[in-house]
């Protein structure tokens, strides 16, 4: 089964050292939020990402699985 594509919204800015760990995800900063967008291999990876965000003390706003046919292009302001 192919990876599912997700969009994860976090309140605030994710530290640079954490962004380095998330190199497979596109990151855009849309103040006052950071949006991560990309494929994750399974639900375990999704839970791991959510746990990492929680461990940093950041507020998770939304996790959304995107339909397979949705345009994967990142919004303006993409950093990666």
Phi and psi restraints in degrees (range 20) as a CNS / XPLOR table:
assign (resid 1 and name C) (resid 2 and name N)
       (resid 2 and name CA) (resid 2 and name C) 1.0 -69.9 20.0 2
assign (resid 2 and name N) (resid 2 and name CA)
       (resid 2 and name C) (resid 3 and name N) 1.0 158.2 20.0 2
assign (resid 2 and name C) (resid 3 and name N)
       (resid 3 and name CA) (resid 3 and name C) 1.0 -59.8 20.0 2
assign (resid 3 and name N) (resid 3 and name CA)
       (resid 3 and name C) (resid 4 and name N) 1.0 148.8 20.0 2
assign (resid 3 and name C) (resid 4 and name N)
       (resid 4 and name CA) (resid 4 and name C) 1.0 -92.0 20.0 2
assign (resid 4 and name N) (resid 4 and name CA)
       (resid 4 and name C) (resid 5 and name N) 1.0 149.2 20.0 2
assign (resid 4 and name C) (resid 5 and name N)
       (resid 5 and name CA) (resid 5 and name C) 1.0 -99.1 20.0 2
assign (resid 5 and name N) (resid 5 and name CA)
       (resid 5 and name C) (resid 6 and name N) 1.0 134.2 20.0 2
assign (resid 5 and name C) (resid 6 and name N)
       (resid 6 and name CA) (resid 6 and name C) 1.0 -127.0 20.0 2
assign (resid 6 and name N) (resid 6 and name CA)
       (resid 6 and name C) (resid 7 and name N) 1.0 155.9 20.0 2
assign (resid 6 and name C) (resid 7 and name N)
       (resid 7 and name CA) (resid 7 and name C) 1.0 -122.9 20.0 2
assign (resid 7 and name N) (resid 7 and name CA)
       (resid 7 and name C) (resid 8 and name N) 1.0 126.5 20.0 2
assign (resid 7 and name C) (resid 8 and name N)
       (resid 8 and name CA) (resid 8 and name C) 1.0 -122.3 20.0 2
assign (resid 8 and name N) (resid 8 and name CA)
       (resid 8 and name C) (resid 9 and name N) 1.0 123.9 20.0 2
assign (resid 8 and name C) (resid 9 and name N)
       (resid 9 and name CA) (resid 9 and name C) 1.0 -108.2 20.0 2
assign (resid 9 and name N) (resid 9 and name CA)
       (resid 9 and name C) (resid 10 and name N) 1.0 132.8 20.0 2
assign (resid 9 and name C) (resid 10 and name N)
       (resid 10 and name CA) (resid 10 and name C) 1.0 -128.3 20.0 2
assign (resid 10 and name N) (resid 10 and name CA)
       (resid 10 and name C) (resid 11 and name N) 1.0 138.1 20.0 2
assign (resid 10 and name C) (resid 11 and name N)
       (resid 11 and name CA) (resid 11 and name C) 1.0 -73.9 20.0 2
assign (resid 11 and name N) (resid 11 and name CA)
       (resid 11 and name C) (resid 12 and name N) 1.0 130.6 20.0 2
assign (resid 11 and name C) (resid 12 and name N)
       (resid 12 and name CA) (resid 12 and name C) 1.0 91.4 20.0 2
assign (resid 12 and name N) (resid 12 and name CA)
       (resid 12 and name C) (resid 13 and name N) 1.0 -165.5 20.0 2
assign (resid 12 and name C) (resid 13 and name N)
       (resid 13 and name CA) (resid 13 and name C) 1.0 -112.6 20.0 2
assign (resid 13 and name N) (resid 13 and name CA)
       (resid 13 and name C) (resid 14 and name N) 1.0 133.2 20.0 2
assign (resid 13 and name C) (resid 14 and name N)
       (resid 14 and name CA) (resid 14 and name C) 1.0 -80.8 20.0 2
assign (resid 14 and name N) (resid 14 and name CA)
       (resid 14 and name C) (resid 15 and name N) 1.0 132.7 20.0 2
assign (resid 14 and name C) (resid 15 and name N)
       (resid 15 and name CA) (resid 15 and name C) 1.0 -57.8 20.0 2
assign (resid 15 and name N) (resid 15 and name CA)
       (resid 15 and name C) (resid 16 and name N) 1.0 146.6 20.0 2
assign (resid 15 and name C) (resid 16 and name N)
       (resid 16 and name CA) (resid 16 and name C) 1.0 -55.3 20.0 2
assign (resid 16 and name N) (resid 16 and name CA)
       (resid 16 and name C) (resid 17 and name N) 1.0 -39.2 20.0 2
assign (resid 16 and name C) (resid 17 and name N)
       (resid 17 and name CA) (resid 17 and name C) 1.0 -65.7 20.0 2
assign (resid 17 and name N) (resid 17 and name CA)
       (resid 17 and name C) (resid 18 and name N) 1.0 -29.0 20.0 2
assign (resid 17 and name C) (resid 18 and name N)
       (resid 18 and name CA) (resid 18 and name C) 1.0 -77.2 20.0 2
assign (resid 18 and name N) (resid 18 and name CA)
       (resid 18 and name C) (resid 19 and name N) 1.0 -38.8 20.0 2
assign (resid 18 and name C) (resid 19 and name N)
       (resid 19 and name CA) (resid 19 and name C) 1.0 -59.6 20.0 2
assign (resid 19 and name N) (resid 19 and name CA)
       (resid 19 and name C) (resid 20 and name N) 1.0 -33.9 20.0 2
assign (resid 19 and name C) (resid 20 and name N)
       (resid 20 and name CA) (resid 20 and name C) 1.0 -62.2 20.0 2
assign (resid 20 and name N) (resid 20 and name CA)
       (resid 20 and name C) (resid 21 and name N) 1.0 -33.4 20.0 2
assign (resid 20 and name C) (resid 21 and name N)
       (resid 21 and name CA) (resid 21 and name C) 1.0 -72.3 20.0 2
assign (resid 21 and name N) (resid 21 and name CA)
       (resid 21 and name C) (resid 22 and name N) 1.0 -21.6 20.0 2
assign (resid 21 and name C) (resid 22 and name N)
       (resid 22 and name CA) (resid 22 and name C) 1.0 -102.9 20.0 2
assign (resid 22 and name N) (resid 22 and name CA)
       (resid 22 and name C) (resid 23 and name N) 1.0 34.6 20.0 2
assign (resid 22 and name C) (resid 23 and name N)
       (resid 23 and name CA) (resid 23 and name C) 1.0 -61.4 20.0 2
assign (resid 23 and name N) (resid 23 and name CA)
       (resid 23 and name C) (resid 24 and name N) 1.0 -18.8 20.0 2
assign (resid 23 and name C) (resid 24 and name N)
       (resid 24 and name CA) (resid 24 and name C) 1.0 -83.7 20.0 2
assign (resid 24 and name N) (resid 24 and name CA)
       (resid 24 and name C) (resid 25 and name N) 1.0 -6.2 20.0 2
assign (resid 24 and name C) (resid 25 and name N)
       (resid 25 and name CA) (resid 25 and name C) 1.0 -108.6 20.0 2
assign (resid 25 and name N) (resid 25 and name CA)
       (resid 25 and name C) (resid 26 and name N) 1.0 144.3 20.0 2
assign (resid 25 and name C) (resid 26 and name N)
       (resid 26 and name CA) (resid 26 and name C) 1.0 -80.5 20.0 2
assign (resid 26 and name N) (resid 26 and name CA)
       (resid 26 and name C) (resid 27 and name N) 1.0 143.6 20.0 2
assign (resid 26 and name C) (resid 27 and name N)
       (resid 27 and name CA) (resid 27 and name C) 1.0 -124.6 20.0 2
assign (resid 27 and name N) (resid 27 and name CA)
       (resid 27 and name C) (resid 28 and name N) 1.0 131.5 20.0 2
assign (resid 27 and name C) (resid 28 and name N)
       (resid 28 and name CA) (resid 28 and name C) 1.0 -133.5 20.0 2
assign (resid 28 and name N) (resid 28 and name CA)
       (resid 28 and name C) (resid 29 and name N) 1.0 142.5 20.0 2
assign (resid 28 and name C) (resid 29 and name N)
       (resid 29 and name CA) (resid 29 and name C) 1.0 -104.7 20.0 2
assign (resid 29 and name N) (resid 29 and name CA)
       (resid 29 and name C) (resid 30 and name N) 1.0 119.0 20.0 2
assign (resid 29 and name C) (resid 30 and name N)
       (resid 30 and name CA) (resid 30 and name C) 1.0 -123.8 20.0 2
assign (resid 30 and name N) (resid 30 and name CA)
       (resid 30 and name C) (resid 31 and name N) 1.0 80.6 20.0 2
assign (resid 30 and name C) (resid 31 and name N)
       (resid 31 and name CA) (resid 31 and name C) 1.0 -42.8 20.0 2
assign (resid 31 and name N) (resid 31 and name CA)
       (resid 31 and name C) (resid 32 and name N) 1.0 133.8 20.0 2
assign (resid 31 and name C) (resid 32 and name N)
       (resid 32 and name CA) (resid 32 and name C) 1.0 -97.0 20.0 2
assign (resid 32 and name N) (resid 32 and name CA)
       (resid 32 and name C) (resid 33 and name N) 1.0 30.9 20.0 2
assign (resid 32 and name C) (resid 33 and name N)
       (resid 33 and name CA) (resid 33 and name C) 1.0 -122.4 20.0 2
assign (resid 33 and name N) (resid 33 and name CA)
       (resid 33 and name C) (resid 34 and name N) 1.0 158.7 20.0 2
assign (resid 33 and name C) (resid 34 and name N)
       (resid 34 and name CA) (resid 34 and name C) 1.0 -115.1 20.0 2
assign (resid 34 and name N) (resid 34 and name CA)
       (resid 34 and name C) (resid 35 and name N) 1.0 134.7 20.0 2
assign (resid 34 and name C) (resid 35 and name N)
       (resid 35 and name CA) (resid 35 and name C) 1.0 -116.6 20.0 2
assign (resid 35 and name N) (resid 35 and name CA)
       (resid 35 and name C) (resid 36 and name N) 1.0 125.3 20.0 2
assign (resid 35 and name C) (resid 36 and name N)
       (resid 36 and name CA) (resid 36 and name C) 1.0 -103.6 20.0 2
assign (resid 36 and name N) (resid 36 and name CA)
       (resid 36 and name C) (resid 37 and name N) 1.0 137.5 20.0 2
assign (resid 36 and name C) (resid 37 and name N)
       (resid 37 and name CA) (resid 37 and name C) 1.0 -142.4 20.0 2
assign (resid 37 and name N) (resid 37 and name CA)
       (resid 37 and name C) (resid 38 and name N) 1.0 123.2 20.0 2
assign (resid 37 and name C) (resid 38 and name N)
       (resid 38 and name CA) (resid 38 and name C) 1.0 168.3 20.0 2
assign (resid 38 and name N) (resid 38 and name CA)
       (resid 38 and name C) (resid 39 and name N) 1.0 -176.6 20.0 2
assign (resid 38 and name C) (resid 39 and name N)
       (resid 39 and name CA) (resid 39 and name C) 1.0 -90.0 20.0 2
assign (resid 39 and name N) (resid 39 and name CA)
       (resid 39 and name C) (resid 40 and name N) 1.0 140.3 20.0 2
assign (resid 39 and name C) (resid 40 and name N)
       (resid 40 and name CA) (resid 40 and name C) 1.0 -126.8 20.0 2
assign (resid 40 and name N) (resid 40 and name CA)
       (resid 40 and name C) (resid 41 and name N) 1.0 140.5 20.0 2
assign (resid 40 and name C) (resid 41 and name N)
       (resid 41 and name CA) (resid 41 and name C) 1.0 -70.3 20.0 2
assign (resid 41 and name N) (resid 41 and name CA)
       (resid 41 and name C) (resid 42 and name N) 1.0 -28.7 20.0 2
assign (resid 41 and name C) (resid 42 and name N)
       (resid 42 and name CA) (resid 42 and name C) 1.0 -165.1 20.0 2
assign (resid 42 and name N) (resid 42 and name CA)
       (resid 42 and name C) (resid 43 and name N) 1.0 177.5 20.0 2
assign (resid 42 and name C) (resid 43 and name N)
       (resid 43 and name CA) (resid 43 and name C) 1.0 -65.2 20.0 2
assign (resid 43 and name N) (resid 43 and name CA)
       (resid 43 and name C) (resid 44 and name N) 1.0 -28.5 20.0 2
assign (resid 43 and name C) (resid 44 and name N)
       (resid 44 and name CA) (resid 44 and name C) 1.0 -61.5 20.0 2
assign (resid 44 and name N) (resid 44 and name CA)
       (resid 44 and name C) (resid 45 and name N) 1.0 -39.8 20.0 2
assign (resid 44 and name C) (resid 45 and name N)
       (resid 45 and name CA) (resid 45 and name C) 1.0 -66.5 20.0 2
assign (resid 45 and name N) (resid 45 and name CA)
       (resid 45 and name C) (resid 46 and name N) 1.0 -37.4 20.0 2
assign (resid 45 and name C) (resid 46 and name N)
       (resid 46 and name CA) (resid 46 and name C) 1.0 -64.4 20.0 2
assign (resid 46 and name N) (resid 46 and name CA)
       (resid 46 and name C) (resid 47 and name N) 1.0 -47.3 20.0 2
assign (resid 46 and name C) (resid 47 and name N)
       (resid 47 and name CA) (resid 47 and name C) 1.0 -62.7 20.0 2
assign (resid 47 and name N) (resid 47 and name CA)
       (resid 47 and name C) (resid 48 and name N) 1.0 -39.4 20.0 2
assign (resid 47 and name C) (resid 48 and name N)
       (resid 48 and name CA) (resid 48 and name C) 1.0 -62.0 20.0 2
assign (resid 48 and name N) (resid 48 and name CA)
       (resid 48 and name C) (resid 49 and name N) 1.0 -41.6 20.0 2
assign (resid 48 and name C) (resid 49 and name N)
       (resid 49 and name CA) (resid 49 and name C) 1.0 -64.6 20.0 2
assign (resid 49 and name N) (resid 49 and name CA)
       (resid 49 and name C) (resid 50 and name N) 1.0 -44.4 20.0 2
assign (resid 49 and name C) (resid 50 and name N)
       (resid 50 and name CA) (resid 50 and name C) 1.0 -62.2 20.0 2
assign (resid 50 and name N) (resid 50 and name CA)
       (resid 50 and name C) (resid 51 and name N) 1.0 -41.6 20.0 2
assign (resid 50 and name C) (resid 51 and name N)
       (resid 51 and name CA) (resid 51 and name C) 1.0 -62.6 20.0 2
assign (resid 51 and name N) (resid 51 and name CA)
       (resid 51 and name C) (resid 52 and name N) 1.0 -40.8 20.0 2
assign (resid 51 and name C) (resid 52 and name N)
       (resid 52 and name CA) (resid 52 and name C) 1.0 -62.6 20.0 2
assign (resid 52 and name N) (resid 52 and name CA)
       (resid 52 and name C) (resid 53 and name N) 1.0 -45.0 20.0 2
assign (resid 52 and name C) (resid 53 and name N)
       (resid 53 and name CA) (resid 53 and name C) 1.0 -60.9 20.0 2
assign (resid 53 and name N) (resid 53 and name CA)
       (resid 53 and name C) (resid 54 and name N) 1.0 -45.7 20.0 2
assign (resid 53 and name C) (resid 54 and name N)
       (resid 54 and name CA) (resid 54 and name C) 1.0 -62.2 20.0 2
assign (resid 54 and name N) (resid 54 and name CA)
       (resid 54 and name C) (resid 55 and name N) 1.0 -42.4 20.0 2
assign (resid 54 and name C) (resid 55 and name N)
       (resid 55 and name CA) (resid 55 and name C) 1.0 -62.2 20.0 2
assign (resid 55 and name N) (resid 55 and name CA)
       (resid 55 and name C) (resid 56 and name N) 1.0 -25.8 20.0 2
assign (resid 55 and name C) (resid 56 and name N)
       (resid 56 and name CA) (resid 56 and name C) 1.0 -82.7 20.0 2
assign (resid 56 and name N) (resid 56 and name CA)
       (resid 56 and name C) (resid 57 and name N) 1.0 -5.6 20.0 2
assign (resid 56 and name C) (resid 57 and name N)
       (resid 57 and name CA) (resid 57 and name C) 1.0 78.3 20.0 2
assign (resid 57 and name N) (resid 57 and name CA)
       (resid 57 and name C) (resid 58 and name N) 1.0 16.6 20.0 2
assign (resid 57 and name C) (resid 58 and name N)
       (resid 58 and name CA) (resid 58 and name C) 1.0 -87.6 20.0 2
assign (resid 58 and name N) (resid 58 and name CA)
       (resid 58 and name C) (resid 59 and name N) 1.0 151.6 20.0 2
assign (resid 58 and name C) (resid 59 and name N)
       (resid 59 and name CA) (resid 59 and name C) 1.0 -91.9 20.0 2
assign (resid 59 and name N) (resid 59 and name CA)
       (resid 59 and name C) (resid 60 and name N) 1.0 119.5 20.0 2
assign (resid 59 and name C) (resid 60 and name N)
       (resid 60 and name CA) (resid 60 and name C) 1.0 -78.1 20.0 2
assign (resid 60 and name N) (resid 60 and name CA)
       (resid 60 and name C) (resid 61 and name N) 1.0 126.3 20.0 2
assign (resid 60 and name C) (resid 61 and name N)
       (resid 61 and name CA) (resid 61 and name C) 1.0 -96.6 20.0 2
assign (resid 61 and name N) (resid 61 and name CA)
       (resid 61 and name C) (resid 62 and name N) 1.0 -44.4 20.0 2
assign (resid 61 and name C) (resid 62 and name N)
       (resid 62 and name CA) (resid 62 and name C) 1.0 -159.8 20.0 2
assign (resid 62 and name N) (resid 62 and name CA)
       (resid 62 and name C) (resid 63 and name N) 1.0 141.7 20.0 2
assign (resid 62 and name C) (resid 63 and name N)
       (resid 63 and name CA) (resid 63 and name C) 1.0 -124.9 20.0 2
assign (resid 63 and name N) (resid 63 and name CA)
       (resid 63 and name C) (resid 64 and name N) 1.0 123.4 20.0 2
assign (resid 63 and name C) (resid 64 and name N)
       (resid 64 and name CA) (resid 64 and name C) 1.0 -132.5 20.0 2
assign (resid 64 and name N) (resid 64 and name CA)
       (resid 64 and name C) (resid 65 and name N) 1.0 126.3 20.0 2
assign (resid 64 and name C) (resid 65 and name N)
       (resid 65 and name CA) (resid 65 and name C) 1.0 -83.5 20.0 2
assign (resid 65 and name N) (resid 65 and name CA)
       (resid 65 and name C) (resid 66 and name N) 1.0 126.0 20.0 2
assign (resid 65 and name C) (resid 66 and name N)
       (resid 66 and name CA) (resid 66 and name C) 1.0 -88.9 20.0 2
assign (resid 66 and name N) (resid 66 and name CA)
       (resid 66 and name C) (resid 67 and name N) 1.0 144.9 20.0 2
assign (resid 66 and name C) (resid 67 and name N)
       (resid 67 and name CA) (resid 67 and name C) 1.0 -61.1 20.0 2
assign (resid 67 and name N) (resid 67 and name CA)
       (resid 67 and name C) (resid 68 and name N) 1.0 149.0 20.0 2
assign (resid 67 and name C) (resid 68 and name N)
       (resid 68 and name CA) (resid 68 and name C) 1.0 -58.3 20.0 2
assign (resid 68 and name N) (resid 68 and name CA)
       (resid 68 and name C) (resid 69 and name N) 1.0 -29.1 20.0 2
assign (resid 68 and name C) (resid 69 and name N)
       (resid 69 and name CA) (resid 69 and name C) 1.0 -92.8 20.0 2
assign (resid 69 and name N) (resid 69 and name CA)
       (resid 69 and name C) (resid 70 and name N) 1.0 0.9 20.0 2
assign (resid 69 and name C) (resid 70 and name N)
       (resid 70 and name CA) (resid 70 and name C) 1.0 -72.2 20.0 2
assign (resid 70 and name N) (resid 70 and name CA)
       (resid 70 and name C) (resid 71 and name N) 1.0 141.8 20.0 2
assign (resid 70 and name C) (resid 71 and name N)
       (resid 71 and name CA) (resid 71 and name C) 1.0 -61.1 20.0 2
assign (resid 71 and name N) (resid 71 and name CA)
       (resid 71 and name C) (resid 72 and name N) 1.0 118.9 20.0 2
assign (resid 71 and name C) (resid 72 and name N)
       (resid 72 and name CA) (resid 72 and name C) 1.0 -80.7 20.0 2
assign (resid 72 and name N) (resid 72 and name CA)
       (resid 72 and name C) (resid 73 and name N) 1.0 0.7 20.0 2
assign (resid 72 and name C) (resid 73 and name N)
       (resid 73 and name CA) (resid 73 and name C) 1.0 -65.0 20.0 2
assign (resid 73 and name N) (resid 73 and name CA)
       (resid 73 and name C) (resid 74 and name N) 1.0 136.4 20.0 2
assign (resid 73 and name C) (resid 74 and name N)
       (resid 74 and name CA) (resid 74 and name C) 1.0 -71.2 20.0 2
assign (resid 74 and name N) (resid 74 and name CA)
       (resid 74 and name C) (resid 75 and name N) 1.0 152.7 20.0 2
assign (resid 74 and name C) (resid 75 and name N)
       (resid 75 and name CA) (resid 75 and name C) 1.0 -71.2 20.0 2
assign (resid 75 and name N) (resid 75 and name CA)
       (resid 75 and name C) (resid 76 and name N) 1.0 166.6 20.0 2
assign (resid 75 and name C) (resid 76 and name N)
       (resid 76 and name CA) (resid 76 and name C) 1.0 -56.3 20.0 2
assign (resid 76 and name N) (resid 76 and name CA)
       (resid 76 and name C) (resid 77 and name N) 1.0 147.8 20.0 2
assign (resid 76 and name C) (resid 77 and name N)
       (resid 77 and name CA) (resid 77 and name C) 1.0 94.4 20.0 2
assign (resid 77 and name N) (resid 77 and name CA)
       (resid 77 and name C) (resid 78 and name N) 1.0 8.0 20.0 2
assign (resid 77 and name C) (resid 78 and name N)
       (resid 78 and name CA) (resid 78 and name C) 1.0 -62.5 20.0 2
assign (resid 78 and name N) (resid 78 and name CA)
       (resid 78 and name C) (resid 79 and name N) 1.0 132.9 20.0 2
assign (resid 78 and name C) (resid 79 and name N)
       (resid 79 and name CA) (resid 79 and name C) 1.0 -93.8 20.0 2
assign (resid 79 and name N) (resid 79 and name CA)
       (resid 79 and name C) (resid 80 and name N) 1.0 -28.0 20.0 2
